[in-house]
Amino acid sequence: MALFFGSQAGSPALAAGKVETYQDLIEKAYNLSLQKDRLQAVNLLVSAAQRESKKGQTPKELLTALDEVSTVFYSDKAQQAFELALSLRVTDPGLANTKLTEAARIEPDNLQILLEQFRLQIAGGDCDGAHRGAQKALDRNPFPEDLRLAAAQAALCAGRLQDFQTLRSAIDAKKSPREIFWLALDLEQSHRTSNFGRGRELSVQLSKADTAFPEAFYWLWKFNQGLKIPDERAGTKYLALCKSLSSRLTRQYLAEPRLCRRQAEVEAEIKKSRVTE
């Protein structure tokens, strides 16, 4: 069964006249979600989170509820199509997009589906479309870090550097569970601005921090090229990691839109460099 919530859902209704706490609003949102009214449930929790954030730090319980309500699947059919899209993401992006579109027709407001749509748009070069979609979703719900990450990825991809900087500066990557993906964005920006020395230093650090993350080695290879360092080992490492990428690692690195999407570029450049030697 796709839909499931914890003990909050289904609690007795509020007593008449009682002032609503954020816990009461969480209960209301869960009950709305059980009725498959995701939009109203999310709006309720976003309003509560915005109100609580003015008092200080937003309660973790509230953000957890918002995440659950935003991403829960109401339909087994939508979830199956989504899971199939994920499994095809690297090997058959076209079919993955077809399956994702099928899932989105059933559950258009499911954040899991929306995020993967933005990532596929970025990977396919539709940066402006991803930027518009991510910004619209962020306007409705500014709290999920995965959504802020996708919006930053789309903004940089689309060349919207001010939007990117605003999103990036709001995140302390060292405290984030998505640290490697924020760092990959920093590497991309360093390459765009021809800051090859700093970029190479950061890519070496990232490749040591996560030795299975292909994009760390892609960027190390790119910075070596920019600095005219005749060392193709990072490129061959990238290719090897991509060719042996397991379904578990594909899911682990799901937040990286271009995961193993640049193999043809690396293969062609390595082949070219060997011919000219």
C-alpha positions as MATLAB code, in Angstrom:
seq = 'MALFFGSQAGSPALAAGKVETYQDLIEKAYNLSLQKDRLQAVNLLVSAAQRESKKGQTPKELLTALDEVSTVFYSDKAQQAFELALSLRVTDPGLANTKLTEAARIEPDNLQILLEQFRLQIAGGDCDGAHRGAQKALDRNPFPEDLRLAAAQAALCAGRLQDFQTLRSAIDAKKSPREIFWLALDLEQSHRTSNFGRGRELSVQLSKADTAFPEAFYWLWKFNQGLKIPDERAGTKYLALCKSLSSRLTRQYLAEPRLCRRQAEVEAEIKKSRVTE';
ca = [
       0.000    0.000    0.000;
       1.475    3.351   -1.011;
      -0.137    5.560    1.640;
       1.005    5.349    5.267;
       1.442    7.750    8.156;
       2.386    7.500   11.798;
       0.284    7.778   14.915;
      -0.705   11.428   14.354;
      -3.242   10.559   11.677;
      -6.744    9.764   12.781;
      -6.536   11.383   16.243;
      -9.708   12.889   17.747;
     -10.750   16.305   16.438;
      -9.831   19.506   18.241;
     -12.049   20.564   21.081;
     -14.157   23.582   20.213;
     -12.437   26.876   20.935;
      -8.961   25.434   21.475;
      -6.095   27.449   19.988;
      -4.426   25.391   17.257;
      -0.832   24.431   17.836;
       1.496   23.252   15.088;
       0.903   19.707   16.390;
      -2.822   20.196   15.750;
      -2.055   21.387   12.229;
       0.132   18.339   11.612;
      -2.820   16.164   12.596;
      -5.110   18.092   10.258;
      -2.619   17.776    7.416;
      -2.255   14.021    7.889;
      -6.026   13.641    7.831;
      -6.250   15.741    4.667;
      -3.565   13.587    3.096;
      -5.445   10.432    4.019;
      -8.272   11.958    1.964;
      -5.687   12.440   -0.844;
      -5.897   16.225   -0.588;
      -2.157   16.773   -0.849;
      -2.314   20.401   -1.975;
      -4.334   21.599    1.003;
      -2.278   19.473    3.414;
       1.000   20.915    2.108;
      -0.344   24.481    2.174;
      -1.433   24.021    5.785;
       1.984   22.737    6.854;
       3.910   25.368    4.893;
       1.882   28.119    6.595;
       2.536   26.509    9.980;
       6.259   26.172    9.250;
       6.507   29.800    8.135;
       4.728   30.915   11.294;
       6.958   28.806   13.549;
      10.141   29.910   11.771;
       9.409   33.504   12.811;
       9.629   32.374   16.439;
      12.986   30.674   15.898;
      13.969   27.307   14.473;
      11.170   25.429   12.695;
      10.265   22.285   14.696;
      11.720   19.118   13.184;
       8.400   17.339   13.699;
       6.705   19.882   11.451;
       9.311   19.579    8.697;
       9.107   15.775    8.872;
       5.345   15.915    8.423;
       5.742   18.306    5.490;
       8.233   15.953    3.860;
       5.944   12.947    4.338;
       2.837   14.681    3.027;
       4.747   16.112    0.045;
       6.257   12.813   -1.054;
       3.869   10.025   -0.049;
       2.427    7.987   -2.918;
      -1.356    7.652   -2.994;
      -1.360    5.247   -5.920;
       0.540    1.993   -6.338;
       0.444    2.541  -10.103;
       2.139    5.947   -9.799;
       4.757    4.543   -7.445;
       5.508    1.616   -9.760;
       5.934    3.946  -12.751;
       8.197    6.204  -10.676;
      10.357    3.301   -9.467;
      10.720    2.033  -13.029;
      11.758    5.519  -14.164;
      14.497    5.552  -11.529;
      15.801    2.159  -12.603;
      16.027    3.376  -16.233;
      17.489    6.781  -15.498;
      21.090    6.060  -16.513;
      20.557    3.311  -19.098;
      17.472    4.614  -20.956;
      16.642    8.273  -20.148;
      13.953    8.448  -22.834;
      11.932    5.572  -21.412;
      12.589    6.876  -17.899;
      10.995   10.174  -18.917;
       7.989    8.347  -20.380;
       7.442    6.446  -17.128;
       7.895    9.597  -15.079;
       5.310   11.416  -17.192;
       2.948    8.508  -16.572;
       3.490    8.814  -12.814;
       3.003   12.599  -12.957;
      -0.350   12.230  -14.712;
      -1.582   10.216  -11.732;
       0.030   12.311   -8.971;
       0.993   15.727  -10.393;
       1.811   17.295   -7.010;
       3.999   14.498   -5.634;
       7.337   16.120   -4.809;
       9.314   12.937   -5.483;
       7.992   12.900   -9.040;
       8.494   16.643   -9.545;
      12.107   16.484   -8.360;
      12.956   13.685  -10.749;
      11.269   15.580  -13.592;
      13.461   18.622  -12.877;
      16.563   16.416  -12.798;
      15.709   14.800  -16.120;
      15.093   18.235  -17.640;
      18.520   19.401  -16.455;
      20.180   16.242  -17.752;
      18.414   16.677  -21.094;
      19.440   20.319  -21.455;
      16.057   21.918  -20.721;
      17.589   24.128  -18.046;
      15.067   26.960  -18.397;
      12.153   24.544  -18.077;
      13.681   22.976  -14.972;
      14.354   26.428  -13.513;
      10.770   27.583  -14.062;
       9.306   24.390  -12.632;
      11.599   24.263   -9.610;
      11.040   27.928   -8.815;
       7.269   27.478   -9.005;
       7.467   24.478   -6.655;
       9.779   26.409   -4.325;
       7.344   29.326   -4.186;
       4.695   26.899   -2.912;
       6.972   25.046   -0.502;
      10.352   26.633    0.328;
      11.392   24.135    3.015;
      12.575   20.810    1.475;
      16.341   20.826    0.948;
      16.055   18.470   -2.023;
      13.837   21.047   -3.722;
      16.240   23.887   -2.922;
      19.073   21.760   -4.295;
      17.163   21.030   -7.514;
      16.317   24.728   -7.866;
      19.999   25.649   -7.430;
      21.052   23.007   -9.968;
      18.493   24.320  -12.454;
      19.476   27.949  -11.843;
      23.174   27.279  -12.469;
      22.341   25.140  -15.494;
      20.224   28.001  -16.900;
      22.907   30.592  -16.180;
      20.750   32.324  -13.555;
      23.756   33.038  -11.367;
      22.030   35.427   -8.970;
      19.281   32.879   -8.275;
      21.942   30.214   -7.821;
      23.963   32.328   -5.386;
      20.870   33.129   -3.323;
      20.012   29.443   -2.968;
      23.601   28.320   -2.423;
      24.421   30.921    0.224;
      21.457   29.769    2.340;
      22.968   26.277    2.791;
      25.859   25.217    4.999;
      27.010   22.251    2.929;
      29.119   20.805    5.746;
      25.980   20.342    7.853;
      23.866   19.023    4.994;
      23.059   15.377    4.217;
      23.317   16.496    0.580;
      26.842   17.850    0.992;
      28.401   16.078   -1.997;
      25.747   17.442   -4.362;
      26.198   21.024   -3.154;
      29.954   20.574   -3.570;
      29.439   19.232   -7.099;
      27.558   22.468   -7.835;
      30.464   24.473   -6.430;
      32.768   22.575   -8.788;
      30.545   23.341  -11.759;
      30.506   27.026  -10.872;
      34.307   27.026  -10.466;
      34.637   25.554  -13.946;
      32.217   28.085  -15.429;
      34.263   30.921  -13.940;
      37.589   29.315  -14.993;
      38.695   29.000  -11.374;
      40.529   25.795  -12.263;
      43.055   25.758   -9.423;
      40.484   26.061   -6.659;
      38.144   23.714   -8.503;
      40.809   21.050   -8.818;
      41.607   21.315   -5.113;
      37.934   20.875   -4.190;
      37.435   17.996   -6.633;
      40.410   16.144   -5.129;
      38.839   16.594   -1.684;
      35.459   15.358   -2.913;
      36.955   12.335   -4.691;
      38.639   11.348   -1.425;
      35.527   11.999    0.672;
      33.348    9.757   -1.525;
      35.401    7.410   -3.674;
      32.323    5.942   -5.392;
      30.805    9.246   -6.580;
      31.525    9.411  -10.328;
      31.022   13.174  -10.682;
      33.900   13.953   -8.317;
      36.249   12.269  -10.795;
      34.565   13.878  -13.795;
      35.257   17.327  -12.389;
      38.821   16.409  -11.407;
      39.367   15.336  -15.017;
      37.834   18.590  -16.304;
      40.030   20.737  -14.077;
      43.103   18.754  -15.131;
      42.167   19.598  -18.709;
      41.712   23.272  -17.869;
      45.112   23.359  -16.184;
      46.648   21.352  -19.057;
      47.695   18.569  -16.695;
      48.278   15.478  -18.899;
      46.623   12.999  -16.550;
      43.661   10.954  -17.738;
      43.358    8.750  -14.642;
      40.427   10.723  -13.222;
      38.604   10.348  -16.545;
      39.161    6.596  -16.723;
      38.081    6.314  -13.074;
      34.878    8.195  -13.902;
      34.144    5.838  -16.792;
      34.868    2.762  -14.680;
      32.581    3.928  -11.875;
      29.779    4.679  -14.319;
      30.053    1.333  -16.088;
      29.881   -0.527  -12.764;
      27.208    1.699  -11.196;
      24.779   -0.444   -9.196;
      21.086    0.278   -8.689;
      21.870    0.972   -5.020;
      24.422    3.631   -5.928;
      22.126    5.089   -8.580;
      19.567    5.705   -5.840;
      22.215    6.952   -3.430;
      23.257    9.577   -5.984;
      19.732   10.318   -7.173;
      20.046   14.032   -6.404;
      22.748   14.440   -9.095;
      20.930   15.178  -12.391;
      23.896   14.460  -14.656;
      24.993   11.259  -12.951;
      27.112    9.391  -15.529;
      25.621   11.481  -18.355;
      28.996   12.665  -19.674;
      30.626    9.357  -20.533;
      30.646   10.051  -24.284;
      32.464   13.360  -23.721;
      35.148   11.742  -21.559;
      35.606    8.736  -23.864;
      35.977   10.972  -26.927;
      38.514   13.278  -25.277;
      40.615   10.421  -23.908;
      40.618    8.719  -27.313;
      41.571   11.990  -28.986;
      44.430   12.629  -26.548;
      45.836    9.146  -27.119;
      45.785    9.600  -30.893;
      47.714   12.877  -30.677;
      50.383   11.495  -28.334;
];
